[in-house]
């Protein structure tokens, strides 16, 4: 059984950093440009602020007392936004992504969101297949971040 717990930053900030860095490696294989702008200190500050603003939107996924993933999402106004779906390599392809997706969508609905958005690298084929299987609509290149595409999901 998968359990979602608010991130305990005193114990697990190192996991947050590793998970985020791995997500960049997966999203941009063979391209390390992200390393030029990656700042672990800024991310640490961002994720802690995000968790204060959206306590249910910064969670770790646990299975049998093992940390297997992380979700980062917002749920303000009518549109929620997913910043990160992450599962450890050994837990990918086991259906846990669908459980994480359902948790995020259910939480967004509880807070009145009508739509959800996210960004995905066009080189992250596995994620694109996952989003397509769930019905996320591809909106094309993000004008603000042209290296990624925007996706939208009606709740």
C-alpha positions as protocol buffer text, in pm:
chain_id: "A"
residue {
  index: 1
  type: UNK
  ca { x: 0 y: 0 z: 0 }
}
residue {
  index: 2
  type: UNK
  ca { x: 128 y: 347 z: -91 }
}
residue {
  index: 3
  type: UNK
  ca { x: 111 y: 615 z: 179 }
}
residue {
  index: 4
  type: UNK
  ca { x: 150 y: 989 z: 113 }
}
residue {
  index: 5
  type: UNK
  ca { x: 320 y: 1189 z: 388 }
}
residue {
  index: 6
  type: UNK
  ca { x: 414 y: 1554 z: 406 }
}
residue {
  index: 7
  type: UNK
  ca { x: 789 y: 1585 z: 354 }
}
residue {
  index: 8
  type: UNK
  ca { x: 994 y: 1586 z: 673 }
}
residue {
  index: 9
  type: UNK
  ca { x: 1264 y: 1829 z: 564 }
}
residue {
  index: 10
  type: UNK
  ca { x: 1480 y: 1775 z: 872 }
}
residue {
  index: 11
  type: UNK
  ca { x: 1517 y: 1407 z: 784 }
}
residue {
  index: 12
  type: UNK
  ca { x: 1469 y: 1396 z: 407 }
}
residue {
  index: 13
  type: UNK
  ca { x: 1587 y: 1711 z: 228 }
}
residue {
  index: 14
  type: UNK
  ca { x: 1875 y: 1508 z: 81 }
}
residue {
  index: 15
  type: UNK
  ca { x: 1621 y: 1279 z: -86 }
}
residue {
  index: 16
  type: UNK
  ca { x: 1435 y: 1581 z: -226 }
}
residue {
  index: 17
  type: UNK
  ca { x: 1756 y: 1705 z: -385 }
}
residue {
  index: 18
  type: UNK
  ca { x: 1850 y: 1363 z: -526 }
}
residue {
  index: 19
  type: UNK
  ca { x: 1500 y: 1306 z: -661 }
}
residue {
  index: 20
  type: UNK
  ca { x: 1490 y: 1647 z: -831 }
}
residue {
  index: 21
  type: UNK
  ca { x: 1836 y: 1599 z: -984 }
}
residue {
  index: 22
  type: UNK
  ca { x: 1741 y: 1253 z: -1113 }
}
residue {
  index: 23
  type: UNK
  ca { x: 1423 y: 1399 z: -1263 }
}
residue {
  index: 24
  type: UNK
  ca { x: 1637 y: 1642 z: -1465 }
}
residue {
  index: 25
  type: UNK
  ca { x: 1861 y: 1356 z: -1585 }
}
residue {
  index: 26
  type: UNK
  ca { x: 1553 y: 1163 z: -1697 }
}
residue {
  index: 27
  type: UNK
  ca { x: 1388 y: 1464 z: -1858 }
}
residue {
  index: 28
  type: UNK
  ca { x: 1694 y: 1579 z: -2049 }
}
residue {
  index: 29
  type: UNK
  ca { x: 1902 y: 1272 z: -2134 }
}
residue {
  index: 30
  type: UNK
  ca { x: 2238 y: 1344 z: -2296 }
}
residue {
  index: 31
  type: UNK
  ca { x: 2197 y: 1714 z: -2223 }
}
residue {
  index: 32
  type: UNK
  ca { x: 2341 y: 1861 z: -1907 }
}
residue {
  index: 33
  type: UNK
  ca { x: 2246 y: 2225 z: -1962 }
}
residue {
  index: 34
  type: UNK
  ca { x: 2020 y: 2206 z: -1657 }
}
residue {
  index: 35
  type: UNK
  ca { x: 2332 y: 2176 z: -1441 }
}
residue {
  index: 36
  type: UNK
  ca { x: 2429 y: 2532 z: -1537 }
}
residue {
  index: 37
  type: UNK
  ca { x: 2122 y: 2674 z: -1362 }
}
residue {
  index: 38
  type: UNK
  ca { x: 2058 y: 2409 z: -1095 }
}
residue {
  index: 39
  type: UNK
  ca { x: 2103 y: 2556 z: -749 }
}
residue {
  index: 40
  type: UNK
  ca { x: 2038 y: 2310 z: -464 }
}
residue {
  index: 41
  type: UNK
  ca { x: 2015 y: 2595 z: -211 }
}
residue {
  index: 42
  type: UNK
  ca { x: 1746 y: 2776 z: -409 }
}
residue {
  index: 43
  type: UNK
  ca { x: 1556 y: 2452 z: -459 }
}
residue {
  index: 44
  type: UNK
  ca { x: 1575 y: 2373 z: -87 }
}
residue {
  index: 45
  type: UNK
  ca { x: 1431 y: 2716 z: -10 }
}
residue {
  index: 46
  type: UNK
  ca { x: 1164 y: 2679 z: -282 }
}
residue {
  index: 47
  type: UNK
  ca { x: 1042 y: 2335 z: -176 }
}
residue {
  index: 48
  type: UNK
  ca { x: 1018 y: 2438 z: 190 }
}
residue {
  index: 49
  type: UNK
  ca { x: 821 y: 2753 z: 99 }
}
residue {
  index: 50
  type: UNK
  ca { x: 605 y: 2550 z: -137 }
}
residue {
  index: 51
  type: UNK
  ca { x: 525 y: 2302 z: 142 }
}
residue {
  index: 52
  type: UNK
  ca { x: 419 y: 2587 z: 372 }
}
residue {
  index: 53
  type: UNK
  ca { x: 185 y: 2725 z: 107 }
}
residue {
  index: 54
  type: UNK
  ca { x: 62 y: 2385 z: -16 }
}
residue {
  index: 55
  type: UNK
  ca { x: 114 y: 2135 z: 266 }
}
residue {
  index: 56
  type: UNK
  ca { x: -66 y: 1859 z: 75 }
}
residue {
  index: 57
  type: UNK
  ca { x: 131 y: 1944 z: -239 }
}
residue {
  index: 58
  type: UNK
  ca { x: 478 y: 1849 z: -119 }
}
residue {
  index: 59
  type: UNK
  ca { x: 463 y: 1483 z: -25 }
}
residue {
  index: 60
  type: UNK
  ca { x: 675 y: 1173 z: -22 }
}
residue {
  index: 61
  type: UNK
  ca { x: 541 y: 837 z: -129 }
}
residue {
  index: 62
  type: UNK
  ca { x: 610 y: 552 z: 108 }
}
residue {
  index: 63
  type: UNK
  ca { x: 567 y: 178 z: 64 }
}
residue {
  index: 64
  type: UNK
  ca { x: 633 y: -52 z: 360 }
}
residue {
  index: 65
  type: UNK
  ca { x: 840 y: 216 z: 535 }
}
residue {
  index: 66
  type: UNK
  ca { x: 1052 y: 270 z: 222 }
}
residue {
  index: 67
  type: UNK
  ca { x: 1064 y: 611 z: 54 }
}
residue {
  index: 68
  type: UNK
  ca { x: 980 y: 547 z: -311 }
}
residue {
  index: 69
  type: UNK
  ca { x: 890 y: 885 z: -458 }
}
residue {
  index: 70
  type: UNK
  ca { x: 790 y: 1248 z: -437 }
}
residue {
  index: 71
  type: UNK
  ca { x: 505 y: 1470 z: -557 }
}
residue {
  index: 72
  type: UNK
  ca { x: 515 y: 1849 z: -586 }
}
residue {
  index: 73
  type: UNK
  ca { x: 199 y: 2031 z: -691 }
}
residue {
  index: 74
  type: UNK
  ca { x: -9 y: 2340 z: -625 }
}
residue {
  index: 75
  type: UNK
  ca { x: -385 y: 2366 z: -590 }
}
residue {
  index: 76
  type: UNK
  ca { x: -476 y: 2733 z: -580 }
}
residue {
  index: 77
  type: UNK
  ca { x: -770 y: 2898 z: -757 }
}
residue {
  index: 78
  type: UNK
  ca { x: -922 y: 2689 z: -1036 }
}
residue {
  index: 79
  type: UNK
  ca { x: -598 y: 2554 z: -1183 }
}
residue {
  index: 80
  type: UNK
  ca { x: -355 y: 2321 z: -1014 }
}
residue {
  index: 81
  type: UNK
  ca { x: -3 y: 2266 z: -1138 }
}
residue {
  index: 82
  type: UNK
  ca { x: 216 y: 1959 z: -1105 }
}
residue {
  index: 83
  type: UNK
  ca { x: 583 y: 2043 z: -1065 }
}
residue {
  index: 84
  type: UNK
  ca { x: 711 y: 1691 z: -1010 }
}
residue {
  index: 85
  type: UNK
  ca { x: 599 y: 1331 z: -1034 }
}
residue {
  index: 86
  type: UNK
  ca { x: 895 y: 1121 z: -921 }
}
residue {
  index: 87
  type: UNK
  ca { x: 944 y: 753 z: -847 }
}
residue {
  index: 88
  type: UNK
  ca { x: 1273 y: 585 z: -764 }
}
residue {
  index: 89
  type: UNK
  ca { x: 1406 y: 377 z: -1056 }
}
residue {
  index: 90
  type: UNK
  ca { x: 1320 y: 41 z: -901 }
}
residue {
  index: 91
  type: UNK
  ca { x: 958 y: 153 z: -845 }
}
residue {
  index: 92
  type: UNK
  ca { x: 884 y: 274 z: -1198 }
}
residue {
  index: 93
  type: UNK
  ca { x: 652 y: 74 z: -1419 }
}
residue {
  index: 94
  type: UNK
  ca { x: 464 y: -83 z: -1127 }
}
residue {
  index: 95
  type: UNK
  ca { x: 150 y: 130 z: -1139 }
}
residue {
  index: 96
  type: UNK
  ca { x: 258 y: 368 z: -862 }
}
residue {
  index: 97
  type: UNK
  ca { x: 256 y: 661 z: -1104 }
}
residue {
  index: 98
  type: UNK
  ca { x: -119 y: 614 z: -1148 }
}
residue {
  index: 99
  type: UNK
  ca { x: -164 y: 610 z: -772 }
}
residue {
  index: 100
  type: UNK
  ca { x: 39 y: 933 z: -742 }
}
residue {
  index: 101
  type: UNK
  ca { x: -159 y: 1092 z: -1027 }
}
residue {
  index: 102
  type: UNK
  ca { x: -491 y: 1001 z: -866 }
}
residue {
  index: 103
  type: UNK
  ca { x: -375 y: 1141 z: -533 }
}
residue {
  index: 104
  type: UNK
  ca { x: -270 y: 1474 z: -688 }
}
residue {
  index: 105
  type: UNK
  ca { x: -591 y: 1505 z: -892 }
}
residue {
  index: 106
  type: UNK
  ca { x: -812 y: 1414 z: -596 }
}
residue {
  index: 107
  type: UNK
  ca { x: -637 y: 1675 z: -378 }
}
residue {
  index: 108
  type: UNK
  ca { x: -670 y: 1942 z: -648 }
}
residue {
  index: 109
  type: UNK
  ca { x: -1042 y: 1867 z: -682 }
}
residue {
  index: 110
  type: UNK
  ca { x: -1085 y: 1896 z: -305 }
}
residue {
  index: 111
  type: UNK
  ca { x: -942 y: 2249 z: -330 }
}
residue {
  index: 112
  type: UNK
  ca { x: -1172 y: 2350 z: -616 }
}
residue {
  index: 113
  type: UNK
  ca { x: -941 y: 2310 z: -913 }
}
residue {
  index: 114
  type: UNK
  ca { x: -1108 y: 2252 z: -1249 }
}
residue {
  index: 115
  type: UNK
  ca { x: -791 y: 2192 z: -1449 }
}
residue {
  index: 116
  type: UNK
  ca { x: -433 y: 2084 z: -1392 }
}
residue {
  index: 117
  type: UNK
  ca { x: -121 y: 2175 z: -1587 }
}
residue {
  index: 118
  type: UNK
  ca { x: 233 y: 2047 z: -1602 }
}
residue {
  index: 119
  type: UNK
  ca { x: 545 y: 2077 z: -1815 }
}
residue {
  index: 120
  type: UNK
  ca { x: 728 y: 1786 z: -1975 }
}
residue {
  index: 121
  type: UNK
  ca { x: 1042 y: 1758 z: -2182 }
}
residue {
  index: 122
  type: UNK
  ca { x: 971 y: 1628 z: -2534 }
}
residue {
  index: 123
  type: UNK
  ca { x: 1269 y: 1393 z: -2480 }
}
residue {
  index: 124
  type: UNK
  ca { x: 1107 y: 1228 z: -2177 }
}
residue {
  index: 125
  type: UNK
  ca { x: 929 y: 961 z: -2379 }
}
residue {
  index: 126
  type: UNK
  ca { x: 829 y: 749 z: -2080 }
}
residue {
  index: 127
  type: UNK
  ca { x: 657 y: 1045 z: -1911 }
}
residue {
  index: 128
  type: UNK
  ca { x: 484 y: 1144 z: -2235 }
}
residue {
  index: 129
  type: UNK
  ca { x: 344 y: 791 z: -2274 }
}
residue {
  index: 130
  type: UNK
  ca { x: 225 y: 806 z: -1914 }
}
residue {
  index: 131
  type: UNK
  ca { x: 53 y: 1143 z: -1962 }
}
residue {
  index: 132
  type: UNK
  ca { x: -103 y: 1030 z: -2290 }
}
residue {
  index: 133
  type: UNK
  ca { x: -244 y: 719 z: -2119 }
}
residue {
  index: 134
  type: UNK
  ca { x: -414 y: 944 z: -1863 }
}
residue {
  index: 135
  type: UNK
  ca { x: -558 y: 1186 z: -2120 }
}
residue {
  index: 136
  type: UNK
  ca { x: -332 y: 1489 z: -2065 }
}
residue {
  index: 137
  type: UNK
  ca { x: -367 y: 1723 z: -2364 }
}
residue {
  index: 138
  type: UNK
  ca { x: -44 y: 1848 z: -2524 }
}
residue {
  index: 139
  type: UNK
  ca { x: -56 y: 2227 z: -2564 }
}
residue {
  index: 140
  type: UNK
  ca { x: 281 y: 2247 z: -2743 }
}
residue {
  index: 141
  type: UNK
  ca { x: 593 y: 2439 z: -2648 }
}
residue {
  index: 142
  type: UNK
  ca { x: 577 y: 2651 z: -2337 }
}
residue {
  index: 143
  type: UNK
  ca { x: 640 y: 3015 z: -2439 }
}
residue {
  index: 144
  type: UNK
  ca { x: 823 y: 3084 z: -2113 }
}
residue {
  index: 145
  type: UNK
  ca { x: 1031 y: 2763 z: -2117 }
}
residue {
  index: 146
  type: UNK
  ca { x: 1072 y: 2653 z: -2482 }
}
residue {
  index: 147
  type: UNK
  ca { x: 1268 y: 2339 z: -2386 }
}
residue {
  index: 148
  type: UNK
  ca { x: 945 y: 2184 z: -2250 }
}
residue {
  index: 149
  type: UNK
  ca { x: 586 y: 2136 z: -2358 }
}
residue {
  index: 150
  type: UNK
  ca { x: 281 y: 2230 z: -2156 }
}
residue {
  index: 151
  type: UNK
  ca { x: 10 y: 1977 z: -2084 }
}
residue {
  index: 152
  type: UNK
  ca { x: -341 y: 2026 z: -1948 }
}
residue {
  index: 153
  type: UNK
  ca { x: -583 y: 1789 z: -1776 }
}
residue {
  index: 154
  type: UNK
  ca { x: -950 y: 1859 z: -1710 }
}
residue {
  index: 155
  type: UNK
  ca { x: -1053 y: 1745 z: -1362 }
}
